[in-house]
């Protein structure tokens, strides 16, 4: 017989629950009070309850009702016993955690802990999560033993001291090259680097889990399960060290929880030290991958207490709240029941700041799970295309449609027993829906428009060769101040000198022929020679201009900017070759790249001031001077490319001759020119990547999501078409 249980309508006080015989109880002390730990050996689960809850639970023998057990507990504990409402709530919790059974329900046996009961209540969708697939590995003890032996020195006092010193040195290395570190971070988010980043992350997470196993073995705990979990089919290792809950010392449990992050942060510190010393771009990129995956991503995921990873267990032990996630969820359900139905179905086990922590954690974890589900669904849709759509449909059915159907079934049963409460729920729910809809669809949010940019010197100050030839003399050095007309470079071209001699000879011969025709009064021949002379004079002027160009002179006052200028000596240069730059700080400008969805708001800011922020957080001001009217995929500067640690994703240009950089943007963008405040020009060196804040945009939350999703879709389609 199958039972349908509704915590809102069922009379829990008349239930006759029975505690599973496999449960193991033992006393412990936390915050100066006695608590009892509960172990479910068949499922490797551990829970913690107070002494009052333990006395009540011990009376649940399958023959005694919840109300009778609550009364008997009151005879033993007096005023400290649970109230009837608290007893009902703890009974619901025990049933949810599958630690009790009722008539008509089958207990979860040790041999089939997750099948018999689930199959009687739920279907395939409740037992299979396509986004999170766990695959236990049999006979992994040998691997764990080898890892424990290898990592054993790292957990000794000397090893911890050495690792801490390495972390400080690595942190100092990054701090001393912070600008370079920030500039390198943009390459991580370029689609062209995702495969290498994923491989690095998978390897480090495997080492991370071995760290947990080694620490557990050091404190005498068993590793009950080792395996692989597939997150969107990406393999990650996992180990089950829940037996650490048998340890009496919470500091030992916290050491086991932090062991994986400790190992990864040590690896990140070693990589940071090497990254600070190595100049090779390829090696620096891979080392930065290790730093990012072993430090920042570890802190974001593993240290995040909202996920049931290391940070969660550290927090629960630190606050001595072992069942924080479960109690947080129950607290949110109680508050929801009170808000919608005017009745609380839960109990208050915590008071003061601990109650606030439990409620706050419950709300934050629900919001976080929703965001994670949305992100996984979007990632699946883009990564697996058609199969991803199927996965998203699976997720909607399992995470939205089925829970919503159960909610309506529960409300329907509640409406038959308490119509007034359902009316209240409808009014409250409708009001909240109106408020949420107004906030999402009609309330604009104003934020700044930020665009990537590069500090540029300007094209009009470049000095180029006016003729072909060999460089025979260089009269200036990099950084030298020159004035207009100063000689910079001398070029020799013997062919031009020979052409000059030949042309002078032709002019002399033409002059002789003209004189003879005049003496002979041959008007026609004289006119022909006059035309010939004019043509020769034009050729002479052109040739003389080329010869004059062999002596390269400064066309303006300024400072020479030319790295490795001395290497030009005795080199052959073609006409139009860039030789050097004559720069003045006043010529500097900022070239910004504007996204298409921002161009309307940015165009309204022409002539208005903008903020310029460098990687070192230095602020400068400028004025938006001009926006190119057409969007283009042309890359403005190589430093903006993601492959060069820039902020913009690019692709290789199939026609590399059409762009000097060899790359094009994945999606068209608008080019904008920003004039820098003269008083702050020296703070922005040429070639530095910056971000400019140009005006503000006011969009509703729905519009922002729509723009973001459309941009993500366009980028994905562009990359896919270019790949095809």
C-alpha positions as CSV (number, residue, x, y, z in Angstrom):
1,X,0.0,0.0,0.0
2,X,1.3,3.5,-0.9
3,X,0.9,6.5,1.4
4,X,0.4,10.1,0.3
5,X,1.8,12.4,3.0
6,X,0.9,16.1,3.2
7,X,2.6,18.1,6.0
8,X,-0.1,20.8,5.8
9,X,-3.2,18.6,6.1
10,X,-2.3,15.3,7.8
11,X,-2.8,14.8,11.6
12,X,0.8,13.9,12.5
13,X,0.0,13.4,16.2
14,X,-1.9,10.2,15.4
15,X,0.9,8.6,13.4
16,X,2.7,5.6,14.8
17,X,6.2,5.9,13.4
18,X,9.0,3.3,14.0
19,X,12.7,4.2,14.0
20,X,14.8,2.0,11.7
21,X,16.7,-0.6,13.6
22,X,19.9,0.1,11.8
23,X,20.3,3.6,13.2
24,X,23.2,4.2,15.6
25,X,23.1,6.8,18.3
26,X,25.9,8.2,20.5
27,X,26.2,11.2,22.7
28,X,28.4,14.2,22.0
29,X,28.9,17.7,23.5
30,X,28.5,20.9,21.6
31,X,28.2,24.5,22.9
32,X,28.3,23.1,26.5
33,X,25.2,20.9,25.9
34,X,24.7,17.2,25.2
35,X,23.7,16.3,21.6
36,X,23.2,13.0,20.0
37,X,24.7,12.0,16.7
38,X,22.7,9.7,14.4
39,X,24.4,7.4,11.8
40,X,22.6,5.6,9.0
41,X,25.2,3.0,8.1
42,X,23.6,1.8,4.9
43,X,23.5,5.3,3.4
44,X,26.6,6.8,5.0
45,X,24.5,9.6,6.5
46,X,25.1,11.5,9.7
47,X,22.8,13.8,11.7
48,X,22.8,15.6,14.9
49,X,19.9,16.3,17.3
50,X,19.5,17.7,20.8
51,X,18.9,15.7,23.9
52,X,15.2,16.6,23.9
53,X,14.8,15.4,20.3
54,X,16.7,12.2,21.2
55,X,14.4,11.3,24.1
56,X,11.4,11.8,21.8
57,X,12.9,9.8,18.9
58,X,13.8,6.9,21.3
59,X,10.1,6.4,22.1
60,X,9.0,5.9,18.5
61,X,8.6,2.1,18.4
62,X,5.7,1.7,15.9
63,X,3.1,1.2,18.6
64,X,3.2,4.6,20.2
65,X,1.6,7.6,18.5
66,X,3.4,10.8,18.2
67,X,1.1,12.4,20.7
68,X,1.7,9.6,23.2
69,X,5.5,9.8,22.7
70,X,5.4,13.6,23.3
71,X,3.5,13.1,26.5
72,X,5.9,10.4,27.8
73,X,8.9,12.6,27.0
74,X,7.2,15.4,29.0
75,X,7.0,13.1,32.0
76,X,10.8,12.5,31.7
77,X,12.0,16.0,30.8
78,X,9.3,18.2,32.2
79,X,9.3,21.8,30.8
80,X,12.3,21.0,28.6
81,X,10.3,18.5,26.5
82,X,9.2,19.2,23.0
83,X,5.8,20.7,22.4
84,X,3.3,18.9,20.2
85,X,4.0,21.3,17.3
86,X,7.7,20.6,17.7
87,X,7.2,16.9,17.9
88,X,5.1,17.0,14.7
89,X,7.9,18.9,12.9
90,X,10.6,16.5,14.0
91,X,8.5,13.6,12.9
92,X,8.2,15.1,9.4
93,X,12.0,15.7,9.4
94,X,12.7,12.1,10.4
95,X,10.4,10.8,7.6
96,X,12.0,13.1,5.1
97,X,15.4,11.8,6.0
98,X,14.1,8.2,5.8
99,X,15.0,7.4,9.4
100,X,11.4,6.3,10.4
101,X,8.7,4.2,8.6
102,X,4.9,4.2,8.9
103,X,2.4,1.6,8.2
104,X,2.1,1.1,4.5
105,X,5.7,2.1,3.9
106,X,8.7,-0.1,3.3
107,X,11.9,0.7,5.1
108,X,15.1,1.4,3.2
109,X,17.2,-1.7,3.7
110,X,20.9,-1.9,4.0
111,X,21.2,-3.9,0.8
112,X,19.0,-1.5,-1.2
113,X,19.1,1.8,0.6
114,X,18.0,4.0,-2.2
115,X,15.7,1.8,-4.3
116,X,12.9,0.1,-2.5
117,X,11.4,3.1,-0.8
118,X,12.0,5.5,-3.7
119,X,10.5,3.2,-6.2
120,X,7.3,3.0,-4.2
121,X,7.1,6.8,-4.0
122,X,8.9,8.3,-6.9
123,X,9.7,7.7,-10.5
124,X,12.7,7.8,-12.8
125,X,12.7,11.6,-12.9
126,X,13.2,11.8,-9.1
127,X,16.1,9.4,-9.1
128,X,18.0,10.5,-12.2
129,X,19.6,13.9,-12.6
130,X,21.2,14.3,-16.1
131,X,23.2,17.2,-14.8
132,X,24.7,15.3,-11.9
133,X,25.6,11.6,-12.5
134,X,27.6,9.8,-9.8
135,X,29.6,6.7,-10.8
136,X,31.3,4.9,-7.9
137,X,34.6,3.3,-8.6
138,X,35.1,-0.2,-7.1
139,X,38.4,-1.3,-5.5
140,X,39.7,2.2,-5.1
141,X,41.4,1.5,-1.8
142,X,44.8,1.0,-3.3
143,X,44.6,4.5,-4.9
144,X,43.6,6.1,-1.7
145,X,46.4,4.3,0.2
146,X,49.0,5.5,-2.3
147,X,47.6,9.1,-2.2
148,X,47.6,9.0,1.6
149,X,51.2,7.9,1.8
150,X,52.3,10.5,-0.8
151,X,50.5,13.4,0.9
152,X,51.1,12.3,4.5
153,X,54.1,14.8,4.9
154,X,51.9,17.7,3.7
155,X,49.7,17.3,6.8
156,X,52.5,17.2,9.3
157,X,53.2,20.4,11.4
158,X,56.4,21.0,9.4
159,X,54.5,20.4,6.1
160,X,51.8,22.8,7.0
161,X,54.3,25.5,8.0
162,X,56.2,25.0,4.7
163,X,53.0,25.1,2.7
164,X,51.9,28.3,4.5
165,X,55.3,29.9,3.6
166,X,54.9,28.9,0.0
167,X,51.4,30.4,-0.1
168,X,52.7,33.7,1.3
169,X,55.5,33.8,-1.3
170,X,53.0,33.0,-4.1
171,X,50.6,35.7,-2.9
172,X,53.5,38.2,-2.8
173,X,54.5,37.3,-6.3
174,X,51.0,37.9,-7.6
175,X,50.7,41.2,-5.7
176,X,54.0,42.6,-7.1
177,X,52.7,41.9,-10.7
178,X,49.0,42.7,-10.1
179,X,48.6,44.5,-13.4
180,X,49.9,41.6,-15.4
181,X,47.8,39.2,-13.4
182,X,44.6,41.2,-14.1
183,X,45.5,41.4,-17.8
184,X,46.1,37.7,-18.0
185,X,42.7,36.9,-16.4
186,X,40.7,37.9,-19.5
187,X,42.1,34.9,-21.5
188,X,40.4,32.5,-19.2
189,X,37.0,33.6,-20.5
190,X,37.8,33.3,-24.1
191,X,36.0,30.3,-25.8
192,X,39.3,29.3,-27.5
193,X,40.8,28.5,-24.1
194,X,38.0,26.6,-22.5
195,X,39.2,23.1,-23.3
196,X,42.6,23.7,-21.7
197,X,41.0,25.3,-18.7
198,X,38.6,22.4,-18.3
199,X,41.4,19.8,-18.4
200,X,43.4,21.7,-15.8
201,X,40.3,22.0,-13.6
202,X,39.5,18.3,-13.8
203,X,43.1,17.2,-12.9
204,X,43.2,19.7,-9.9
205,X,39.8,18.5,-8.6
206,X,41.0,14.9,-8.7
207,X,44.1,16.0,-6.6
208,X,41.7,18.0,-4.4
209,X,39.6,14.9,-3.5
210,X,42.8,12.8,-2.8
211,X,43.7,15.5,-0.3
212,X,40.4,14.8,1.6
213,X,41.0,11.1,1.5
214,X,44.6,11.5,2.8
215,X,43.5,13.7,5.7
216,X,40.7,11.3,6.6
217,X,43.2,8.4,6.7
218,X,45.5,10.5,8.9
219,X,42.8,10.9,11.6
220,X,41.8,7.2,11.3
221,X,38.6,7.6,9.2
222,X,37.6,5.3,6.4
223,X,36.9,6.5,2.9
224,X,33.6,4.7,2.2
225,X,33.2,5.6,-1.5
226,X,35.4,6.9,-4.3
227,X,34.1,7.7,-7.8
228,X,33.4,10.1,-10.6
229,X,30.6,12.6,-10.9
230,X,29.6,13.8,-14.3
231,X,28.6,17.5,-14.2
232,X,27.2,18.2,-17.7
233,X,29.2,15.1,-18.7
234,X,32.5,16.7,-17.5
235,X,34.2,14.2,-15.2
236,X,35.1,15.2,-11.6
237,X,36.4,13.0,-8.8
238,X,34.7,12.7,-5.5
239,X,35.3,10.8,-2.2
240,X,32.9,10.1,0.6
241,X,34.5,11.0,4.0
242,X,31.2,11.2,6.0
243,X,32.7,8.8,8.5
244,X,34.6,11.9,9.8
245,X,31.4,12.7,11.8
246,X,32.4,9.9,14.2
247,X,35.3,12.1,15.3
248,X,34.7,13.8,18.6
249,X,36.9,16.8,17.8
250,X,35.3,19.3,15.5
251,X,38.7,20.7,14.6
252,X,39.7,17.4,13.2
253,X,36.5,17.3,11.1
254,X,37.3,20.8,9.9
255,X,40.8,19.8,9.0
256,X,39.5,17.0,6.8
257,X,36.9,19.4,5.2
258,X,39.7,21.9,4.4
259,X,42.3,19.4,3.2
260,X,41.3,19.5,-0.4
261,X,41.5,23.4,-0.6
262,X,44.7,23.3,1.4
263,X,46.4,21.0,-1.3
264,X,45.0,23.1,-4.2
265,X,46.1,26.4,-2.7
266,X,49.6,25.0,-2.2
267,X,49.7,24.0,-5.9
268,X,48.4,27.5,-6.8
269,X,51.1,29.1,-4.8
270,X,53.8,27.1,-6.5
271,X,52.4,27.9,-9.9
272,X,52.2,31.6,-8.9
273,X,55.9,31.6,-8.0
274,X,56.8,30.0,-11.3
275,X,54.5,32.4,-13.2
276,X,56.3,35.4,-11.7
277,X,59.6,34.2,-13.0
278,X,58.8,32.7,-16.4
279,X,58.5,35.0,-19.5
280,X,57.3,32.5,-22.0
281,X,53.7,33.4,-23.1
282,X,52.6,29.7,-23.5
283,X,54.1,28.7,-20.1
284,X,52.6,31.8,-18.4
285,X,49.2,31.0,-19.8
286,X,49.2,27.4,-18.5
287,X,50.5,28.5,-15.1
288,X,47.8,31.1,-14.9
289,X,45.3,28.4,-15.6
290,X,46.6,26.4,-12.7
291,X,46.5,29.5,-10.4
292,X,43.0,30.3,-11.4
293,X,41.6,26.8,-11.1
294,X,43.4,26.0,-7.9
295,X,42.7,29.2,-6.1
296,X,39.9,31.5,-7.3
297,X,37.6,28.7,-8.6
298,X,38.3,26.6,-5.4
299,X,37.3,29.5,-3.2
300,X,34.2,30.2,-5.4
301,X,33.0,26.6,-5.5
302,X,34.5,24.5,-2.7
303,X,34.6,27.3,-0.1
304,X,31.1,28.4,-0.9
305,X,28.9,27.4,2.1
306,X,25.8,27.5,-0.1
307,X,26.9,24.4,-1.8
308,X,27.3,21.1,0.0
309,X,31.1,21.2,-0.4
310,X,34.0,22.0,1.9
311,X,32.8,25.4,2.9
312,X,29.5,24.1,4.1
313,X,31.0,21.5,6.4
314,X,33.5,24.0,7.7
315,X,30.7,26.5,8.5
316,X,28.5,23.9,10.2
317,X,31.4,22.7,12.5
318,X,32.5,26.3,13.2
319,X,28.9,27.3,14.2
320,X,28.2,23.9,15.7
321,X,25.1,23.6,13.5
322,X,25.5,20.1,12.0
323,X,22.1,20.1,10.1
324,X,22.3,23.6,8.8
325,X,21.0,22.9,5.3
326,X,18.1,20.7,6.4
327,X,17.1,23.0,9.3
328,X,17.5,26.1,7.0
329,X,15.1,24.4,4.5
330,X,12.6,23.6,7.3
331,X,12.8,27.1,8.6
332,X,12.0,28.6,5.2
333,X,9.1,26.2,4.8
334,X,7.8,27.2,8.2
335,X,8.0,30.9,7.3
336,X,6.3,30.2,4.0
337,X,3.5,28.3,5.7
338,X,3.0,31.2,8.2
339,X,3.0,33.8,5.4
340,X,0.6,32.1,3.1
341,X,-1.6,30.1,5.5
342,X,-1.2,31.9,8.8
343,X,0.1,28.8,10.6
344,X,3.6,27.6,11.3
345,X,4.2,23.9,11.1
346,X,7.8,23.9,12.4
347,X,9.6,24.3,15.7
348,X,12.2,26.7,17.1
349,X,15.3,24.7,17.9
350,X,17.5,27.8,17.7
351,X,17.3,31.2,19.3
352,X,19.1,34.5,19.0
353,X,21.7,34.9,16.3
354,X,21.7,31.2,15.5
355,X,18.0,31.4,14.4
356,X,18.9,34.3,12.1
357,X,21.8,32.3,10.6
358,X,19.5,29.3,10.0
359,X,16.8,31.3,8.3
360,X,19.3,33.4,6.3
361,X,21.1,30.3,5.1
362,X,17.9,28.6,4.1
363,X,16.8,31.6,1.9
364,X,20.3,32.0,0.4
365,X,20.7,28.3,-0.4
366,X,17.3,28.3,-2.2
367,X,18.2,31.3,-4.3
368,X,21.6,29.8,-5.1
369,X,20.1,26.5,-6.2
370,X,17.8,28.2,-8.5
371,X,20.6,30.2,-10.1
372,X,22.7,27.0,-10.4
373,X,19.9,25.2,-12.1
374,X,19.3,28.0,-14.6
375,X,23.1,28.2,-15.4
376,X,23.3,24.4,-15.9
377,X,20.3,24.5,-18.1
378,X,21.7,27.3,-20.3
379,X,25.1,25.7,-20.4
380,X,23.6,22.4,-21.5
381,X,21.5,24.1,-24.2
382,X,24.6,25.8,-25.7
383,X,27.2,23.0,-25.2
384,X,25.1,20.0,-26.5
385,X,22.8,21.8,-29.0
386,X,19.9,19.3,-29.8
387,X,20.8,17.0,-27.0
388,X,21.0,20.1,-24.7
389,X,17.5,21.0,-25.6
390,X,16.4,17.5,-24.5
391,X,18.3,17.9,-21.2
392,X,16.7,21.3,-20.6
393,X,13.3,19.7,-21.2
394,X,14.2,17.0,-18.7
395,X,15.2,19.6,-16.2
396,X,12.0,21.6,-16.6
397,X,9.9,18.5,-16.1
398,X,11.9,17.4,-13.0
399,X,12.6,20.8,-11.4
400,X,9.5,22.9,-12.3
401,X,6.5,20.9,-13.7
402,X,6.4,18.0,-11.3
403,X,7.0,20.1,-8.1
404,X,4.3,22.6,-9.3
405,X,1.9,19.7,-9.9
406,X,2.5,18.3,-6.4
407,X,2.0,21.8,-5.0
408,X,-1.4,22.2,-6.6
409,X,-2.4,18.7,-5.4
410,X,-1.5,19.7,-1.9
411,X,-3.4,23.0,-2.2
412,X,-6.4,21.1,-3.5
413,X,-6.4,18.9,-0.5
414,X,-5.9,21.9,1.8
415,X,-8.8,23.7,0.1
416,X,-11.2,20.9,1.1
417,X,-10.2,21.1,4.8
418,X,-9.5,24.8,5.3
419,X,-10.9,27.0,2.6
420,X,-10.2,30.2,4.5
421,X,-6.4,29.5,4.6
422,X,-6.4,28.8,0.9
423,X,-8.1,32.2,0.2
424,X,-5.4,33.9,2.3
425,X,-2.7,32.0,0.3
426,X,-4.3,33.1,-3.0
427,X,-4.4,36.8,-1.9
428,X,-0.9,36.7,-0.5
429,X,0.4,34.8,-3.5
430,X,-1.3,37.1,-6.0
431,X,0.0,40.2,-4.3
432,X,3.6,38.9,-4.3
433,X,3.2,37.9,-7.9
434,X,2.1,41.5,-8.8
435,X,5.0,43.0,-6.9
436,X,7.5,40.6,-8.5
437,X,6.1,41.2,-12.0
438,X,6.3,44.9,-11.5
439,X,9.9,44.7,-10.3
440,X,11.0,42.4,-13.1
441,X,9.1,43.9,-16.1
442,X,8.5,47.5,-15.3
443,X,11.1,48.8,-12.7
444,X,14.2,50.1,-14.5
445,X,17.7,49.6,-13.0
446,X,20.3,52.2,-13.9
447,X,23.9,51.0,-14.3
448,X,27.0,52.4,-15.9
449,X,28.0,51.3,-19.4
450,X,31.6,50.0,-19.3
451,X,33.6,49.3,-22.5
452,X,37.1,47.9,-23.0
453,X,39.6,50.3,-24.5
454,X,43.3,50.8,-25.3
455,X,45.5,53.9,-24.9
456,X,46.7,54.8,-28.4
457,X,49.3,57.4,-29.6
458,X,47.5,58.3,-32.9
459,X,48.3,57.5,-36.5
460,X,49.2,61.0,-37.6
461,X,52.6,61.1,-35.7
462,X,54.1,58.0,-37.4
463,X,57.2,58.8,-39.6
464,X,57.5,56.6,-42.7
465,X,60.1,56.1,-45.4
466,X,59.4,58.3,-48.5
467,X,61.5,56.1,-50.8
468,X,63.2,52.7,-51.1
469,X,66.8,52.4,-50.0
470,X,69.3,51.3,-47.4
471,X,69.5,53.0,-44.0
472,X,73.1,54.4,-43.8
473,X,72.8,56.7,-40.8
474,X,70.6,57.1,-37.7
475,X,70.9,60.6,-36.2
476,X,68.5,60.1,-33.2
477,X,67.8,57.7,-30.3
478,X,64.7,56.5,-28.6
479,X,63.5,59.2,-26.2
480,X,65.4,62.0,-27.8
481,X,63.6,65.4,-28.2
482,X,63.6,66.8,-31.7
483,X,62.3,69.9,-33.5
484,X,60.7,70.2,-36.8
485,X,63.2,69.9,-39.6
486,X,65.9,68.0,-37.7
487,X,67.5,65.1,-39.6
488,X,66.4,61.7,-38.2
489,X,67.6,59.0,-40.6
490,X,69.7,59.0,-43.9
491,X,68.9,56.5,-46.6
492,X,71.0,55.7,-49.7
493,X,69.5,54.7,-53.0
494,X,72.1,54.4,-55.8
495,X,69.4,53.8,-58.4
496,X,67.7,57.2,-57.7
497,X,71.1,58.9,-58.0
498,X,71.7,57.3,-61.4
499,X,68.2,58.3,-62.5
500,X,68.9,61.9,-61.5
501,X,72.1,61.9,-63.6
502,X,70.3,60.4,-66.6
503,X,67.4,62.8,-66.3
504,X,69.8,65.8,-66.1
505,X,71.4,64.6,-69.3
506,X,68.0,64.3,-71.0
507,X,67.1,67.9,-70.0
508,X,70.4,69.2,-71.4
509,X,69.9,67.4,-74.7
510,X,66.3,68.7,-74.9
511,X,67.6,72.3,-74.3
512,X,70.1,71.8,-77.2
513,X,67.4,70.6,-79.6
514,X,65.1,73.5,-78.7
515,X,67.9,76.1,-79.4
516,X,68.6,74.5,-82.8
517,X,64.9,74.5,-83.7
518,X,64.7,78.2,-82.8
519,X,67.7,79.0,-84.9
520,X,66.2,77.2,-87.9
521,X,62.8,78.8,-87.2
522,X,61.2,75.4,-87.0
523,X,58.1,76.4,-85.0
524,X,56.7,72.8,-84.8
525,X,60.0,71.3,-83.5
526,X,60.3,74.1,-81.0
527,X,56.8,73.5,-79.6
528,X,57.5,69.7,-79.3
529,X,60.7,70.4,-77.3
530,X,58.9,72.8,-75.0
531,X,56.4,70.0,-74.2
532,X,59.2,67.5,-73.7
533,X,61.0,69.9,-71.4
534,X,57.8,70.4,-69.3
535,X,57.5,66.6,-69.0
536,X,61.2,66.3,-68.0
537,X,60.7,69.0,-65.4
538,X,57.8,67.2,-63.9
539,X,59.9,64.0,-63.7
540,X,62.7,66.0,-62.1
541,X,60.4,67.4,-59.4
542,X,59.1,63.9,-58.6
543,X,62.6,62.4,-58.5
544,X,63.9,65.3,-56.4
545,X,61.1,64.7,-53.9
546,X,62.2,61.1,-53.6
547,X,65.8,62.0,-53.3
548,X,64.9,64.6,-50.6
549,X,63.0,61.8,-48.9
550,X,66.2,59.8,-48.5
551,X,67.0,62.3,-45.7
552,X,64.2,61.7,-43.2
553,X,63.4,64.8,-41.2
554,X,61.1,65.6,-38.3
555,X,57.8,67.1,-39.4
556,X,57.0,68.3,-35.9
557,X,58.4,68.9,-32.5
558,X,58.3,66.0,-30.1
559,X,60.0,63.0,-28.6
560,X,61.3,60.0,-30.6
561,X,59.5,56.7,-29.8
562,X,61.2,53.8,-31.6
563,X,62.3,50.6,-29.9
564,X,65.4,48.9,-31.3
565,X,65.9,51.7,-33.8
566,X,69.6,50.9,-34.0
567,X,68.7,47.6,-35.7
568,X,67.5,49.5,-38.7
569,X,71.1,50.4,-39.7
570,X,72.1,49.0,-43.1
571,X,68.6,47.5,-43.5
572,X,66.7,47.9,-46.7
573,X,63.4,49.7,-46.2
574,X,60.6,50.1,-48.7
575,X,58.6,53.2,-49.4
576,X,55.9,53.7,-46.7
577,X,57.8,51.6,-44.1
578,X,57.1,52.8,-40.5
579,X,60.4,54.0,-39.1
580,X,59.6,55.7,-35.8
581,X,57.1,57.9,-34.1
582,X,57.4,61.5,-33.0
583,X,55.1,61.7,-30.0
584,X,53.7,64.2,-27.6
585,X,51.6,63.3,-24.6
586,X,48.9,65.6,-25.9
587,X,48.5,63.2,-28.9
588,X,47.4,60.3,-26.8
589,X,43.8,59.1,-27.0
590,X,41.7,56.2,-25.9
591,X,40.3,53.8,-28.5
592,X,37.1,52.2,-27.0
593,X,35.2,49.2,-28.4
594,X,31.4,49.6,-27.9
595,X,29.0,46.7,-27.9
596,X,26.1,46.9,-30.4
597,X,23.4,46.8,-27.7
598,X,25.0,49.9,-26.0
599,X,25.5,52.1,-29.0
600,X,22.2,54.1,-28.6
601,X,23.0,55.1,-25.1
602,X,26.7,55.8,-25.9
603,X,25.9,57.9,-28.9
604,X,24.0,60.3,-26.6
605,X,27.2,60.9,-24.6
606,X,29.2,62.4,-27.5
607,X,31.0,65.5,-26.2
608,X,30.3,64.5,-22.6
609,X,32.9,63.5,-20.0
610,X,33.7,59.8,-19.4
611,X,35.7,57.9,-16.7
612,X,38.8,55.9,-17.6
613,X,40.0,53.2,-15.3
614,X,43.2,51.2,-15.7
615,X,44.0,47.7,-14.4
616,X,45.8,49.3,-11.4
617,X,42.5,51.1,-10.5
618,X,43.9,54.5,-11.5
619,X,41.1,56.8,-12.5
620,X,41.3,59.4,-15.2
621,X,38.8,61.5,-17.1
622,X,38.2,62.2,-20.8
623,X,35.7,63.3,-23.4
624,X,33.9,61.1,-25.9
625,X,34.9,62.8,-29.2
626,X,33.8,60.5,-32.0
627,X,32.1,57.2,-32.7
628,X,32.6,55.4,-36.0
629,X,29.1,55.1,-37.7
630,X,29.5,51.5,-38.7
631,X,30.1,48.4,-36.6
632,X,33.0,46.2,-37.7
633,X,34.7,43.0,-36.7
634,X,38.1,44.6,-37.2
635,X,40.3,44.4,-34.1
636,X,41.4,47.9,-33.1
637,X,44.6,46.8,-31.3
638,X,46.2,43.3,-30.6
639,X,46.2,43.9,-26.9
640,X,42.4,43.8,-26.8
641,X,42.3,40.2,-28.2
642,X,41.5,37.4,-25.8
643,X,44.4,35.3,-27.2
644,X,46.7,38.1,-26.0
645,X,45.1,38.3,-22.5
646,X,42.7,41.0,-23.7
647,X,39.0,41.4,-22.9
648,X,37.5,40.6,-26.3
649,X,36.9,37.1,-27.8
650,X,38.4,36.8,-31.3
651,X,38.8,34.4,-34.1
652,X,41.6,33.8,-36.6
653,X,41.1,35.9,-39.8
654,X,40.9,33.7,-42.8
655,X,42.1,36.6,-45.0
656,X,45.0,37.6,-42.7
657,X,46.1,40.2,-45.3
658,X,43.0,42.2,-44.6
659,X,44.0,42.9,-41.0
660,X,47.4,43.6,-39.6
661,X,46.6,41.8,-36.4
662,X,45.6,38.4,-38.0
663,X,42.4,38.3,-35.8
664,X,38.8,39.5,-36.0
665,X,36.2,40.0,-33.4
666,X,33.5,37.3,-33.0
667,X,30.8,39.9,-33.2
668,X,30.8,43.4,-34.7
669,X,31.5,46.4,-32.4
670,X,31.7,50.1,-32.8
671,X,35.0,52.1,-32.4
672,X,35.0,55.2,-30.3
673,X,37.7,57.9,-29.7
674,X,38.1,59.5,-26.3
675,X,40.2,62.5,-25.7
676,X,42.1,62.4,-22.4
677,X,42.2,65.2,-19.9
678,X,45.6,66.9,-20.6
679,X,46.4,67.0,-16.8
680,X,46.1,63.2,-16.6
681,X,47.7,62.1,-19.8
682,X,51.0,61.0,-18.1
683,X,49.0,58.6,-16.0
684,X,48.0,56.5,-19.0
685,X,51.0,55.1,-21.0
686,X,50.6,54.1,-24.6
687,X,49.5,50.5,-25.1
688,X,47.8,50.1,-21.7
689,X,44.4,48.4,-21.7
690,X,41.7,50.3,-19.8
691,X,38.0,50.4,-19.2
692,X,35.9,53.4,-19.9
693,X,32.6,54.2,-18.2
694,X,30.3,56.0,-20.7
695,X,27.0,57.2,-19.4
696,X,24.3,54.9,-17.9
697,X,21.7,52.5,-19.1
698,X,18.3,52.1,-17.6
699,X,16.8,48.7,-18.3
700,X,14.4,46.4,-16.4
701,X,15.6,43.1,-15.1
702,X,13.7,41.3,-17.8
703,X,15.3,43.5,-20.5
704,X,18.8,42.9,-19.0
705,X,18.3,39.1,-19.1
706,X,16.9,39.4,-22.6
707,X,19.9,41.4,-23.8
708,X,22.4,39.1,-22.1
709,X,20.8,36.0,-23.5
710,X,20.6,37.4,-27.0
711,X,24.3,38.4,-26.8
712,X,25.2,34.9,-25.6
713,X,23.2,33.4,-28.4
714,X,24.7,35.7,-31.1
715,X,28.2,35.0,-29.9
716,X,27.6,31.2,-29.9
717,X,26.1,31.3,-33.4
718,X,28.9,33.4,-34.7
719,X,31.5,31.1,-33.3
720,X,29.7,28.0,-34.6
721,X,29.4,29.4,-38.1
722,X,33.0,30.5,-38.2
723,X,34.0,27.0,-37.0
724,X,31.9,25.4,-39.6
